[in-house]
């Protein structure tokens, strides 16, 4: 003689699982859309107070005294590979946009805001890290920093 027993129905229906999955997917897509908009909102402003980085999660103001302006230079990460970000320690890494804290191939700690590695600025600080940023006018940016550091006018784009 054979006896058949059925399972007790689940307390949660599959519809609730699909609803939860939909909510998670919506949050995931929304977060990625928010991240994708960051490069358009990111601004680097040079003033007598220092370098103000706004519009992103890793923005901050770095005082002029903490910037080693004479050592700042324009770099091309395609050719100067030692300055490429290697390890992301706390940041965003998407195709065409990297922002946050990274370790460079040369071992330095960097606060990066990169959209185009061919037009980047390398700016050491006295705080134990460098700033790497893709700015539309690297030369003008460095001139503005030099002007602010020397007590003059910040220069173009101020």
ZAPA-951586 format. One record per atom (N, C-alpha, C, O): y, z, x; residue in one letter. Coordinates in steps of 0.02 Angstrom, whole numbers, plus 50000, padded with zeros to 5 digits. Example, Ala and Ser with C-alpha at 12.3 -4.5 7.8 and 13.67 -1.06 7.14 Angstrom:
497165039050660A
497755039050615A
498355039050660A
498345042350712A
498885035450642S
499475035750684S
500025039450645S
500575040250670S
This chain:
499415000050042X
500005000050000X
500625000050044X
500655003550094X
501114996150025X
501724995350064X
502324997750023X
502384996049964X
502775001850055X
503385004150021X
503985001250058X
503995001150120X
504474998950022X
505084995850050X
505675000350033X
505755002449976X
506085001650084X
506685005750075X
507295001750096X
507284998350147X
507815002250058X
508434998550075X
508925003250111X
508865009350106X
509385000250144X
509915004250178X
510435006450129X
510565003250078X
510735012050144X
511305014450105X
511885009850121X
511995008350179X
512265007550072X
512835003150085X
513345006550132X
513435012550130X
513655002450173X
514155005050221X
514755007750184X
514945005250131X
515055012950213X
515645015950182X
516245011150187X
516695011350144X
516255006950237X
516815002350246X
516574995350232X
516054993150257X
516944991850192X
516734985050175X
516964980150229X
517434981550266X
516634974550234X
516844969450284X
517564967150273X
517894965050321X
517804967450212X
518494965350198X
518994969750236X
519494967150261X
518874976150240X
519314980650276X
519304979150351X
519824979650384X
518724977450377X
518684975650447X
519084969250461X
519434968850512X
519044964450417X
519434958250425X
520184959750421X
520584956850458X
520374964150375X
521074966150369X
521324969450434X
521864967750459X
520934973950462X
521124977350525X
521164972250582X
521624972550623X
520694967650584X
520714962450635X
521334958050628X
521644956150678X
521524956550566X
522124952550554X
522754956150577X
523204953150607X
522794962650565X
523374966650587X
523404966750663X
523944965750692X
522834967750696X
522824967750769X
523034960950797X
523394960650846X
522804955650766X
522984948950788X
523744947750780X
524054944850824X
524024949950725X
524744949250713X
525144953150765X
525654950650790X
524934959150781X
525274963150832X
525224959650900X
525714959350937X
524644957150916X
524534953550980X
524984947450985X
525304946351037X
525004943350933X
525434937350933X
526164939350937X
526554936350975X
526364944350899X
527064946650901X
527274949150969X
527824947650992X
526844952851002X
526984955351069X
527064949551119X
527514949651160X
526634944551114X
526684938851159X
527304934651146X
527604932051193X
527504934051083X
528124930551068X
528724934251096X
529194931251121X
528714940851091X
529254944951119X
529294944151195X
529834943451222X
528724944151228X
528704943251300X
528944936251319X
529304935451368X
528744931251280X
528934924351296X
529694923251290X
529954918751322X
530034927351251X
530764926651243X
531154930251299X
531744928851309X
530834934751333X
531194938751384X
531554934651436X
532134936251451X
531254929451465X
531624925851518X
532294922951494X
532754922451534X
532344921151430X
532974918451405X
533504923851399X
534104922351402X
533304930051389X
533784935451379X
533954939251444X
534414943251445X
533584937951497X
533674941651559X
534314939551594X
534454933651601X
534714944451616X
535344943051651X
535394947551712X
535194953351711X
535664944651766X
535814948351827X
536564948051836X
536844942751847X
536884953751831X
537614954051837X
537804957851900X
537544963251914X
538274954951938X
538514958051999X
539214960851985X
539644957451958X
539304967152004X
539964970351995X
540074975152053X
539654975852098X
540634978552052X
540784983552103X
540284989352101X
540184992852150X
539974990352042X
539494995752034X
538814993952064X
538424998452083X
538664987552068X
538024985452095X
537724979652057X
538084975452029X
537064979352057X
536704974052023X
536424976851958X
536014981551958X
536634973951903X
536394976151837X
535924970851809X
536114965151799X
535304972851797X
534794968451770X
534674970551698X
534454976151685X
534814966051650X
534754967751579X
534344962451543X
534244956951567X
534104964351484X
533754959651441X
533004959651448X
532664955651416X
532734964051488X
532014964351496X
531784971551500X
532184976151505X
531134972451497X
530854979151498X
530944982551566X
530914988751570X
531044978751618X
531094981651685X
531804981551711X
531924982151771X
532284980851666X
532984980751685X
533214987551711X
532924992751695X
533734987251750X
534024993351780X
534664991551815X
534834985651822X
535034996451836X
535624995451878X
535464998151947X
535265003951955X
535554993951998X
535444995952067X
536124996452100X
536474991452106X
536325002352123X
536985003152154X
537054998752216X
536574997452251X
537674996652229X
537804992452287X
537574995852352X
537324992452397X
537645002452355X
537455006052416X
536705005552429X
536485006352486X
536315004252376X
535585003852384X
535354996752401X
534764995752416X
535804991952399X
535624985052413X
535774983352486X
536324984752510X
535304980352519X
535414978052588X
535624970752585X
535244966152602X
536244969752563X
536514963152548X
536484958352607X
536294952552598X
536654960452669X
536624955652724X
535924952752737X
535864947352765X
535404956352715X
534724953952725X
534474949652668X
533924946752671X
534864949152615X
534674944952558X
534694937652576X
535114935452616X
534224933852547X
534204926652563X
533854922852508X
533484925552468X
533994916352508X
533664911852462X
532984910052491X
532934908552551X
532464910152449X
531804908352474X
531464903552426X
531644903052367X
530984899952452X
530564895452413X
529854897952420X
529544897352473X
529584900752367X
528924903752370X
528364898652379X
527794900552395X
528514892352369X
528024887152381X
527864886652456X
527294885552476X
528394887552497X
528314887052570X
528274893952604X
527924894652654X
528624898752579X
528644905452609X
528154909952571X
528344914352532X
527524908652582X
526994911852543X
526914919352554X
526624922752512X
527174922052610X
527124929252622X
527514933252570X
527374939152560X
528004930052536X
528414933552488X
528164932552416X
528484934952369X
527604929252407X
527334928252340X
527034934752314X
526724938452352X
527134936152250X
526794941952221X
526034941052224X
525774935852206X
525704946352245X
524974946052251X
524634950352198X
524194948052163X
524854956652193X
524554961352146X
525084963852098X
525614966152119X
524944963452034X
525394966251983X
525204973651975X
524644975151956X
525674978051989X
525534985251982X
525774988051916X
525484992751890X
526304985051888X
526564986951823X
527044981451802X
527634981651819X
526794976751765X
527234971251748X
526914966251701X
526374967451674X
527264960751693X
527054955351650X
526884949451694X
527274947651738X
526304946451683X
526114940551721X
525874935151674X
525294935251652X
526314930451659X
526134924851615X
526294918451652X
526684918451700X
525994912851632X
526184906551664X
526934905251656X
527184905051600X
527274904451711X
527984903151709X
528434909251705X
529044908551702X
528154915151703X
528574921151700X
528194927151727X
527644928851704X
528494930251777X
528234936551805X
528814941351809X
529344939751836X
528704947251782X
529234952351783X
528904959151791X
528374960551764X
529244963451830X
528994970251840X
528844971551913X
529114968451958X
528394976351923X
528234978651990X
527624975152018X
527104974651985X
527694972552078X
527164968752111X
527114970952184X
527574973852212X
526544969552214X
526454969852287X
526454962752311X
526094958452285X
526864961352362X
526894954652391X
526324953652440X
525984958452460X
526214947552459X
525684946052508X
525814949352575X
525344950852611X
526454950552591X
526614953852654X
526574961452649X
526734964952697X
526374964052590X
526294971252581X
526884974852551X
526824980752533X
527464971552546X
528054974852518X
527984975952443X
527644972252408X
528324981052420X
528364982452348X
528964978552322X
529494978552353X
528884975252264X
529424971152238X
529524972152164X
529044972952126X
530154972152144X
530344971752074X
530514964452062X
531014962052087X
530084960952025X
530144953652019X
530364951451950X
530174954551899X
530754946151949X
530954942651888X
530924935251905X
531434932151920X
530334932351901X
530224925551925X
530034920751870X
529564921951831X
530394915151867X
530224909651823X
530104903351863X
529724898951841X
530414902851921X
530344896951965X
530354899352037X
530884901352062X
529774899352069X
529734901852137X
530074897552189X
530174899652246X
530264891452170X
530614887052218X
531344888952227X
531644887252278X
531624892552178X
532324894752182X
532344902252171X
532544904552117X
532154905952221X
532124913152214X
532594916452265X
532764913552316X
532784922552250X
533194926552294X
532774932652315X
532464935852273X
532784934052378X
532444939852407X
532994944752428X
533414943052469X
532984950752398X
533514955652411X
533214962452425X
532994965852378X
533194964652488X
532924971252504X
533394976852480X
533994975952472X
533094982652468X
533484988552450X
533314994152499X
532844993752539X
533704999452495X
533575005352536X
533075010052500X
532915015352526X
532835008052442X
532395012152401X
531655010752412X
531235013452376X
531485006652461X
530785005352475X
530494999452437X
529884998652436X
530904995452407X
530664989452373X
531164983752381X
531734984852403X
530954977752364X
531404971952365X
531464969352293X
531034970552251X
532004965852281X
532094962452217X
531974955052229X
532264952052274X
531524952152189X
531394944952191X
531594942252123X
531354944552071X
532054937352123X
532284934652059X
532404927152064X
532654924652115X
532234923652011X
532394916552005X
533074916151970X
533124917451910X
533584914352007X
534244913551977X
534444906251981X
534244902652026X
534854904051932X
535054897051929X
535444894951990X
535394889152012X
535844899452018X
536254897952076X
536144903252130X
536544907952136X
535604902652170X
535454907752220X
536024908852270X
536184914552286X
536324903552294X
536864904152343X
537464907752312X
537754912252344X
537654905852252X
538214909252218X
538064916552205X
538514920752210X
537444918152187X
537234925052175X
537314929152239X
537584934652237X
537074926452295X
537124930052359X
537854930752381X
538044935952408X
538264925652369X
538974926052385X
539324931352343X
539754935052367X
539134931752278X
539424936852234X
539234943852258X
539654948352258X
538624944752279X
538414951252306X
538794952952370X
539014958652378X
538864948052414X
539224949252477X
539954950952463X
540234955352495X
540254947552414X
540944949052396X
541024956052368X
541494959652385X
540564957952324X
540584964752295X
540474970052348X
540794975252347X
540004968752394X
539854973552447X
540434974452495X
540534979852523X
540814969152505X
541384969552552X
542014972152518X
542534972952550X
541964973652453X
542534976452417X
542974971052386X
543484972552356X
542774964752394X
543154959252365X
542944957852295X
542634962052262X
543104951952272X
542904949952205X
542164948152205X
541914945452254X
541824949552151X
541114948052148X
540934940652158X
540374939252179X
541374936052143X
541234929052155X
541034925352092X
541164927752037X
540704919452099X
540534915352042X
540084918951993X
539664922952012X
540194917451928X
539764920251876X
539924927351857X
539564930351818X
540474930251884X
540624937251868X
541004937951804X
541174943451784X
